[in-house]
Amino acid sequence: MIQLERVTQTYGNLHALGPITLSTEAETFTALVGPSGCGKSTLLRLIAGLEPPSSGRITVGGLPVTGPSPQRILVFQEEALFPWLTLERNVAFGLEVCGVPKRAALEQARTWLDRVHLAGFEHYYPHQVSGGMRQRAALARALILNPQVLLLDEPFGALDALTRLKLQEELVTLWESRRPTVLLVTHDVEEALFLADRVVVLSPRPARILAEVPVPLPRPRARGAPRLAELKREILALLGVQTEVPHA
Ligand SMILES: Nc1ncnc2c1ncn2[C@@H]1O[C@H](COP(=O)(O)OP(=O)(O)OP(=O)(O)O)[C@@H](O)[C@H]1O
């Protein structure tokens, strides 16, 4: 579905990314983890078509990425909603831009708000609801377009730990109902292992792929599963994080 061939990105003298070669099957969930500033967000922006790579080739479904598309939606960490629109209007927005009549778009938006447990908050503005509720609405706004590819850039990064766990569970349910191809950027290795079919571990900037770690466990996953703990140690070791207690 998503193919990256020797993709690099440079800003002036700064080599931000790559070369990265990565292939993602349709309907799979891939997580990207790597040190801060290694180029993860840059990679998602390139796949979203928000900027062209300095070199290399990106295709989605066999077609070169030449610009943004409603088939490839990027969801950011926070504040992605328009503050001047109600949740319902925010969720309907993309459909209206794609030419869906307002009434039909609002009807679908209400259905999606219900799916993300926001029924009753249709007429609230983003500042009137919690951060977790805003991120639910942001997910609904992306999923309503039924994108082939969903690019999630630390979508729960600004949330408290409990809300984050809850939204991870909800994301599994939402993803399983439509199965868009997902690329998730996260700093949280446990989040990556709870959600993804495969965790791609990146080096410090300019990001290169250090390892692709499959997560061969059915969903929903038990967070305490011993296999997940083993994979977490493996990934943290690749990232240079000490996980064993040093001998005295
Ligand atoms: N538009 C830009 N112009 C110049 N430099 C940029 C631009 N976008 C990103 N960079 C630089 O590219 C590097 C990679 O940035 P990026 O945001 O992709 O990293 P990241 O891995 O997502 O970081 P974090 O995990 O901290 O969010 C950084 O050094 C950043 O300063």
The ligand as an SDF file (V2000), in Angstrom:
LIG
                    3D

 31 33  0  0  0  0  0  0  0  0999 V2000
   10.1030   22.6920    7.8290 N   0  0  0  0  0  0  0  0  0  0  0  0
   11.2890   22.4970    8.3890 C   0  0  0  0  0  0  0  0  0  0  0  0
   12.3100   23.3430    8.1540 N   0  0  0  0  0  0  0  0  0  0  0  0
   13.5240   23.1340    8.7240 C   0  0  0  0  0  0  0  0  0  0  0  0
   13.8280   22.1170    9.5400 N   0  0  0  0  0  0  0  0  0  0  0  0
   12.8450   21.2400    9.8140 C   0  0  0  0  0  0  0  0  0  0  0  0
   11.5310   21.3850    9.2610 C   0  0  0  0  0  0  0  0  0  0  0  0
   10.7660   20.3570    9.7040 N   0  0  0  0  0  0  0  0  0  0  0  0
   11.5590   19.6160   10.4980 C   0  0  0  0  0  0  0  0  0  0  0  0
   12.8070   20.1440   10.5610 N   0  0  0  0  0  0  0  0  0  0  0  0
   13.9470   19.5730   11.3020 C   0  0  0  0  0  0  0  0  0  0  0  0
   14.0440   18.2160   10.9080 O   0  0  0  0  0  0  0  0  0  0  0  0
   14.3920   17.4100   12.0280 C   0  0  0  0  0  0  0  0  0  0  0  0
   13.3520   16.3240   12.1980 C   0  0  0  0  0  0  0  0  0  0  0  0
   12.1560   16.9320   12.6720 O   0  0  0  0  0  0  0  0  0  0  0  0
   10.8300   16.0910   12.9650 P   0  0  0  0  0  0  0  0  0  0  0  0
    9.8090   17.0360   13.5140 O   0  0  0  0  0  0  0  0  0  0  0  0
   10.4790   15.3130   11.7710 O   0  0  0  0  0  0  0  0  0  0  0  0
   11.3450   15.0880   14.0880 O   0  0  0  0  0  0  0  0  0  0  0  0
   10.5020   14.1260   15.0400 P   0  0  0  0  0  0  0  0  0  0  0  0
   11.2260   12.8360   15.0710 O   0  0  0  0  0  0  0  0  0  0  0  0
    9.0830   14.1050   14.6420 O   0  0  0  0  0  0  0  0  0  0  0  0
   10.6730   14.8920   16.4250 O   0  0  0  0  0  0  0  0  0  0  0  0
    9.8100   14.7800   17.7880 P   0  0  0  0  0  0  0  0  0  0  0  0
    9.7950   13.3150   18.1250 O   0  0  0  0  0  0  0  0  0  0  0  0
   10.6090   15.5700   18.7710 O   0  0  0  0  0  0  0  0  0  0  0  0
    8.4580   15.3300   17.4980 O   0  0  0  0  0  0  0  0  0  0  0  0
   14.5310   18.3310   13.2130 C   0  0  0  0  0  0  0  0  0  0  0  0
   15.8920   18.6390   13.3920 O   0  0  0  0  0  0  0  0  0  0  0  0
   13.7380   19.5710   12.7910 C   0  0  0  0  0  0  0  0  0  0  0  0
   14.2670   20.7200   13.3790 O   0  0  0  0  0  0  0  0  0  0  0  0
  1  2  1  0
  2  3  1  0
  2  7  2  0
  3  4  2  0
  4  5  1  0
  5  6  2  0
  6  7  1  0
  6 10  1  0
  7  8  1  0
  8  9  2  0
  9 10  1  0
 10 11  1  0
 11 12  1  0
 11 30  1  0
 12 13  1  0
 13 14  1  0
 13 28  1  0
 14 15  1  0
 15 16  1  0
 16 17  2  0
 16 18  1  0
 16 19  1  0
 19 20  1  0
 20 21  2  0
 20 22  1  0
 20 23  1  0
 23 24  1  0
 24 25  2  0
 24 26  1  0
 24 27  1  0
 28 29  1  0
 28 30  1  0
 30 31  1  0
M  END
$$$$
